[in-house]
């Protein structure tokens, strides 16, 4: 009988492997992550040049945070974050905009050039000044925008007089996080 069933050690090992496989298949998948991108300073005519962008999308905290280190804060220059939350649609579905020491908002858009319509009121935006740069930050609860999986992000400083600085490139998203 033991020759057909194998040794007790092999049976125990097989049982342990099956149990481990079941536990791993039930474990939650960590979809969230963070990514950073260093942008070359001086490649744009915008008065508020982007130095670095950090996107933090952690599902445990149920929030999406986008920080951009800028060369300086210029009043009248818009800080814009474009979000691609649905891969089937080409282009962004959301635009989050902010002005230094002023208002900010969320727009539901149908593409890069769409003016959009008012989105939900949630999250926060801020500018923090340091000696050599400014950090612009937006933080949005993921449930507010119904983000259930990874998201792609594009960031821009839109200077109405001198042009736009895009990260990573004009109307292009960073890899999904």
C-alpha positions in Angstrom: 0.0 0.0 0.0 2.8 2.4 0.8 4.4 1.9 -2.6 1.2 3.1 -4.4 0.7 6.1 -2.1 4.4 7.1 -1.7 6.2 7.7 1.5 4.6 9.7 4.3 7.3 12.4 3.8 6.3 12.8 0.1 2.6 13.0 1.0 3.3 15.7 3.5 5.4 17.6 1.1 2.7 17.4 -1.6 0.1 18.6 0.9 2.2 21.5 2.0 2.8 22.6 -1.7 -1.0 22.4 -2.4 -1.7 24.5 0.8 1.0 27.1 -0.2 -0.4 27.4 -3.7 -3.9 28.0 -2.3 -2.7 30.7 0.1 -0.7 32.5 -2.7 -3.7 32.4 -5.0 -5.9 34.0 -2.4 -3.4 36.7 -1.3 -4.2 40.2 -2.5 -2.2 41.5 -5.5 -0.3 44.7 -4.9 -1.2 46.8 -7.9 0.1 50.1 -6.5 3.6 51.4 -6.8 5.6 54.5 -7.2 7.7 55.9 -10.0 9.9 58.9 -10.4 11.1 60.8 -13.5 14.0 63.3 -13.7 13.4 66.0 -16.4 16.1 68.0 -18.0 16.0 71.6 -16.8 16.2 74.3 -19.5 14.7 72.4 -22.5 11.5 74.5 -22.4 10.6 78.1 -22.6 8.1 77.8 -19.7 9.0 80.1 -16.8 8.2 77.2 -14.4 10.4 74.3 -15.6 9.8 70.8 -14.2 12.9 69.2 -12.6 11.4 65.9 -11.2 8.1 64.1 -10.9 7.2 61.4 -8.4 3.9 59.5 -8.7 2.9 57.4 -5.7 -0.1 55.1 -6.2 -0.4 52.8 -3.1 -3.7 50.9 -2.9 -3.2 50.2 0.9 -3.5 54.0 1.5 -6.2 54.4 -1.2 -4.7 57.5 -2.7 -2.8 58.8 -5.7 -0.2 61.4 -5.1 1.7 63.3 -7.7 4.6 65.6 -6.8 6.6 67.8 -9.2 9.7 69.8 -8.3 9.7 73.0 -10.3 12.5 75.6 -10.8 10.3 78.3 -9.5 6.7 79.3 -8.9 5.2 81.7 -11.4 1.8 83.1 -10.8 -0.5 82.5 -13.8 1.3 79.2 -14.7 -1.0 76.2 -14.5 0.2 72.9 -12.9 -1.7 70.1 -14.7 -1.8 66.4 -14.0 -3.5 64.2 -16.7 -4.7 60.7 -15.7 -5.3 57.7 -17.9 -7.5 55.4 -15.9 -9.0 53.4 -18.7 -6.6 51.7 -21.1 -9.3 51.1 -23.8 -9.6 54.9 -24.2 -6.7 56.6 -25.8 -5.7 59.7 -23.9 -6.6 61.0 -20.4 -10.0 60.7 -18.6 -9.1 63.2 -15.9 -7.3 66.5 -15.6 -6.3 67.9 -12.2 -5.2 71.6 -12.4 -3.8 74.0 -9.8 -2.4 77.5 -9.6 0.1 78.7 -7.0 -1.6 80.0 -3.9 -4.9 79.9 -5.6 -7.7 77.6 -6.8 -7.5 74.0 -8.1 -9.9 71.5 -9.4 -10.6 68.2 -11.1 -12.1 68.0 -14.6 -13.6 64.9 -16.4 -12.1 65.1 -19.9 -12.5 63.2 -23.2 -8.9 63.7 -24.5 -5.9 66.0 -24.4 -7.6 69.0 -25.9 -11.0 68.7 -24.2 -11.9 71.6 -21.8 -13.7 69.1 -19.7 -16.6 69.3 -17.2 -16.4 69.7 -13.4 -15.4 66.5 -11.7 -15.8 65.5 -8.1 -14.5 67.8 -5.3 -12.0 65.7 -3.3 -8.4 65.6 -2.4 -6.0 68.5 -2.1 -3.4 70.5 -4.0 -0.5 72.5 -2.6 2.7 74.4 -3.4 5.7 74.3 -1.0 8.6 76.7 -1.5 12.2 75.9 -0.6 15.5 77.7 -1.2 16.1 76.3 -4.7 12.8 75.1 -6.0 9.1 74.6 -5.5 7.1 71.4 -5.0 3.7 71.2 -6.5 1.6 68.3 -5.1 -1.9 66.9 -5.7 -3.3 64.1 -3.6 -6.6 62.4 -4.6 -8.4 59.5 -2.9 -8.6 56.7 -5.5 -12.2 55.9 -4.8 -13.1 59.5 -5.7 -12.1 58.9 -9.3 -13.0 55.2 -9.2 -9.4 54.1 -9.9 -9.4 50.4 -9.4 -6.2 49.4 -11.1 -3.0 51.0 -12.4 -3.0 54.5 -13.7 -0.8 56.4 -16.2 0.2 60.0 -15.5 1.4 62.9 -17.5 2.4 66.3 -15.9 2.7 69.7 -17.5 3.3 73.3 -16.4 1.2 75.4 -18.8 2.6 78.9 -19.2 0.2 81.0 -21.4 2.9 83.4 -22.4 6.0 81.1 -22.9 4.9 77.6 -23.6 4.4 74.3 -21.8 6.8 71.9 -20.1 5.7 68.3 -20.3 6.8 65.2 -18.4 7.8 62.8 -19.8 7.1 64.3 -23.3 4.3 66.3 -25.0 1.0 64.5 -24.4 2.7 61.3 -23.3 2.1 59.2 -20.2 4.7 57.8 -17.7 4.6 54.0 -17.3 1.6 52.7 -15.3 1.7 52.6 -11.5 
